[in-house]
Amino acid sequence: MKKIIIAFTFSFLLSGQAAAKDATDQAINICALAIPMFNQYIVNYEYLHDQTHGLGVRLEYAPMSDEFIDATGVALALNYRWHISKSMDSIFVGVYTRYRVNTGTGTVEGTAFEFTRPELTAGLNVGKRWTWDNGFNTLFSLGYGASMVTEDLTPKNASIDAALTTFKNDNDTFFDAPFYGEFSIGYAF
């Protein structure tokens, strides 16, 4: 599966002439691969101001569970993208900030617990959007930033800490992840 994804990604990166440059200034996309690969639901919206300045909003939702813990992660990200070719169909560089909160409950060795884990991330990203005459578009972007994370766990003990650490490691795309990635498809208008 990874080879297919890599081949698909590179075919889009190398096929710039297949895309049509147009006067679209809005796009809505979903990260379709995030659903089967990470059990995450991600929707992105971008508005292009003055053919150069992309202002984006991203909403993320991730249900997570294992034998001890049920949790939900939600996030809101704001993006600024400078489109080099003065259109949606362009390479871009930008900055992003994301607020994410993971909340959950669980039971370990008969002790019930709950946790809340807010995270604030700010970083840089780079990417490319391809748009076609019919409005179809795809976007590939990567970024990385710095995060500030806090955690409220009630009650605390060694068994609960160990279960939560294992859970966070198993769901690391939504815990302690200053990484920003997007491979999405959608409609530009």
Secondary structure by P-SEA (a helix, b strand, c coil): caaaaaaaaaaaaacccccccccccbbbbbcccccccccbbbbbbbbbccccbbbbbbbbbbbbbcccccccccbbbbbbbbcccccccccccccbbbbbbbbbccccccccccbbbbbbbbbcccbbbbbcccccccccccbbbbbbbbbbbccccaaaaaaaaaaaaaacccccccbbbbbcccccc
